[in-house]
Amino acid sequence: MGPGFKYHVATIAAIFFALTVGLVVGSLTVSPRLVHGYEGALKGLRTTLNQDINEKSAEVSRYREGLHAILPIALKHKLDGAGVVVIITGHYSDTLTAVENALHMADAHVVGAITMADPMISQGQAIKDAITQLHTYYPNAPQTLAGVIARFDRAVAYGEDPQTGIIAAMQKAGLVSISSSGYDGSPAKFVVILGGSRGLHPDRVQNLDIPIVQDLKGINVRVVVAEPVDAAISDVPTYQAENISVTTVDDVDKSIGQFSLVYGLLGSSNNYGEKSSAHALSPTPASPDDQLTVSQ
């Protein structure tokens, strides 16, 4: 619903409230006939407000249905065969389906979805113990979390053997888990960080997500940070407070957010979505003559 409609509803609600107050106060001093007139006015306003809400809700539903119908056409071939890895750091892994749907509509090659396990998130002694365990499976692994992140990011960007590489070793050591669709070790030109928090691990974004984002950007991997619209705690304000230049999408579970995700991977840079931290609802596509695709 646009801002005009919101102001319209607010105005009617204010009138409705004023008349209610007038009815209560007036009933103490005026005649029953005048009170009955107030009641009629309130009933009429209530009917009008309900009709407006129902009409606008139906209109929004039609727009959403239309966008959902044209989304495959708008995204087709946009990521034509490009490798994409989804890294899940937040508490909304169920949103992975929406992310993968968008990537498949854009004809991307989804290399795999990797979830950061609790030692990577909580850190402290847990990460020290896990890194010690990691050396059992990957003797050349770095000794520090920063080193492990850097090696992990390079494996994502440049590819590795999915059976013997560091990501496989991290899975055995309990540092990451791989989605049921698997991880094939292909190089990834793009990475989606799937975040959003339910309130636990308040320092996760600073201690894990941002280091991953900055390191990937340093090796020329395009990163988009995404989360569902109903995330209890949005990660976007943390990126903004830390002055991290990265494209974000705060409604990736919606059709408009899936559109923003793909165009964000293609190069559109902003904070997209529906929350107060967003600076634009979605990217503005280029004209048909100069529209960007990966193959170009």
Secondary structure by P-SEA (a helix, b strand, c coil): ccaaaaaaaaaaaaaaaaaaaaaaaaaacccaaaaaaaaaaaaaaaaaaaaaaaaaaaaaaaaaaaaaaaccccccccccbbbbbbbbccccccaaaaaaaaaaaacccccbbbbbcccccccaaaaaaaaaaaaaccccccccaaaaaaaaaaaaaccccccccaaaaaaaaccccccccccccccccbbbbbbbbcccccccccccaaaaaaaaaaabbbbbbbbcccccccaaaaaaaaccbbbbbcccccaaaaaaaaaaaacccccccccccccccbbbbccccccccccc
